[in-house]
Amino acid sequence: MHLNIDKQRFERIGQSEVVLAENKSRVQLETICNIFQESAEEALFTRTNPSDGIYLAENFSFAKWIECAGCLLINNGDTLKRYSQVHSAENYQVSIVSGGTSDFHVCNEAALTLSYLGIQSRIFPDVGVAGIHRFFDAADAISLAKIILVVAGMDAALVSVCGGYFHQPVIAIPTSTGYGTAYQGQTAMNASLSSCAQGVTVVNIDNGFGAASAAARMLSILK
């Protein structure tokens, strides 16, 4: 089996390799783990099947299964230290604002990816518009970041609220949360794309990794 790992990605774009584990066989994932074991480089596997994540963490001492993010971390450096502070950090570059706890897996994928990319974030959970007072209670702390990620399903109303309230770049992550006509995130994505708040950026449904990577690119020129 030939797997061509992108070992020059950091030199090109300033972000290390991230492996999409979804739809890869366990044999393929084991092979990739062996490659990173030999190189001793850090790597992140996103959208990892829980059974594969548990198996790989049990069989590779350098692998760590992060269940709440659905990710496997290889050869951890300082990533877990940053990730452990996503609910309490006082100095953070990215705020991750969540409409509800049903979206928490997407928040954690974004937070872990940012940690992997060397960026401290803070999650502000469950501040959706169904109880808008919760948003205003957290708004001052949210605004301390340079970039704001908004994780929201259903009608994704929180995206427009944040886009109209904060001056920082806002990246919307529509999620697949919601009943019936939420259409597995299509409604949230369309609402985010149609937001009347100007300048909101939108990534794909449930794509916490993509939003985190976009935030990292923005931060690289803001420094």
N, C-alpha and C positions, 0 to 999 in steps of 0.2 A: 504494500500500500504506500503510495507516494503522497505526502502532505507537504505543501510548500508554505511554511510559516513566514509571515512578513516580519523579518527581524530588523528591517530598516525603517519601520514606520515612525519610530520616535525621531530619528534623524530628519525625516521628511516633514512631519506635521507636528512634532512635539507631543505626540500621544502614543503610548505603547500599545502593543497588540491586545485586542479584545476578541475573544472567540465566541461566536454564536453557537451554543451547544445544542440548540433545538434541532431535531431531525438528524443529528449525528449519532452513529451507533456507539455502543459502549467501547468497542474495539478501537474506533477512531479516536474517541476521547482519551482512552488509555495511551494510545500512540502519541497524541499531542502532549499529554502529561509527561511522558518519557522524554520528549524533545526539550521541554522546559526544565526537566530535572537535570539534563545534561548541561544546559546553558546557564542554569541557576538564575534565569531572568524571571521577573514577576509577570504574571498574566492573570487575566480575568475571564471567566467563562460566564456568559449571561444566558438566561432562559434555560437553565439546566434542569432536567427532569429530577425530581426529588430522589428517586431510587438511584439514579446515576450519581447524583451529588453525594449521597451518603456512602455509596460504594467506593467512589474515588477518594473521598476523605479518609475512609477506613484503610485503603490500600496504598495510599501515597502520603507519607508523613508530612510532606511539605504542602499538602492541599487542605484547605479549610472550607467547609460547606456553610454558606450563609443562607439559612432556610427562608427567612423573611424577605430576602431579596431575590431568591431563586438563582443564586450565583455561586460559583466556585472560585475561590481565590488561590492562586498558585504562588509559592515563594513570597509570602507576605513580607513587605518591608514595614513602612509606617502606615499602611492603608488602614489596618484595623484600629490603630490608635486614633486616627482621625474619625473613623466611622463610629467608634464608641462614644463620640462627643456630639453626635448629630441632634441630640435632644437637649443639650445643655451648653453648647459652645457659646462663649461670649464674643469671640472674634471669628467671624465667618464672612466669606465672600459671596455665598449663594444662599438665598432663602428658598426653601421648598415648601410651598403652601398647598395644603391638601383640603379638598372639599369634604371628605369623609373618610372614616377608617377603612371602608371597603376598597379604597384606592391605595392602601398602605404599601402593598407589594411594589407598586410602581414608584412610590416615594423612595422606598429603600433601594430599588435598583438604581435610581438616579443618585441617591446619596452615596452608595457604595462606589459607583463609577467615578463620582467626583473625588472621593477619598483616594481611589486608585490613581487618579490623575493628579494627585497632590494638592487638592483643593478642599478646604474645610467648608462644610455646609451646615445648615441647621434646618430641621424639619418643624413646621408649624402645622400640626395635625388637626383635622376636624374643625375647620373654621369656615365652613360653607355657608351659602346664603340662606339656607333654611333657618339659621339662627345668626343673622348678620351681625349681631352684637359681638359675637365671638371673633369675627374678623377685625372689628374696630379695636377690641381689646388687645389684639396682637399686632396691629398695624405699625406701631412705632418700632417694635423689635424687627418686624419683617423688613422695614425700610432701611435698616442698617447695612444690608447687603448691597453688593454692586449689581447683582443680577437676580431676578426672581423667577423661579419655576412654579407654574400653577398646574396642579394635578387635579383634574375634575372630570367626572362622568356626568350622566344624565343630560341636563341642558347646558352644562359647563358655564353657568352664569358667573361663577367666580372668576373666570378668565377676564370678562369684560369689566368686572368690578376692579380687579387689580390693574388692568390696563388703563383704566380711567383714573386711578387713584395714585399710582406710583410713577415717578419719572424714570426709574431704572428700566433697562431692557426687560421685557416680560416674555417668557417662553411658555407657551401653553402645551400641556401634555393631556390631550383628551383620553379618557379611559373607557373601557368596555363595561363599566358599572352602570346598571340601570335595568328597568323592566322593559318588555315589549318594544315600544317605539324608540327606545334608546338605540336599538339595532346594533348591539355589541360595540358601541362607541361611535358609530357613524353620525348620530345626532350631535354628540359632543364635539366631534371634529368639525362638522359643518357649522355649528354655532361658533366655534372658536375662529374658524376661517372667515366667518361673516361678522365678527365682532365690530361694533361701532367704535371701539377704543382703538385709536390709530397706532400703527407700528407694532402690533402684537405678532410675534413669531409663533408658528404652530408646527409641531412635529407629529409623527404618525401615532396612531392609537396605541396606548400602553407603552410607548417608547421612552422609558426613563433614561435608558442608555444614550439614545440619540440626543435628548435634551441636555443631558450632562455634558456630552461631547461638544455640543454647540456652545454651551456656556463657557467651557474651557477655551474654545477658540476665541470667543469674545474677550475673555479675561486676559488672554495672551497679548492683546494689543492695548488693553486698558492699563497695564502695569507701567 
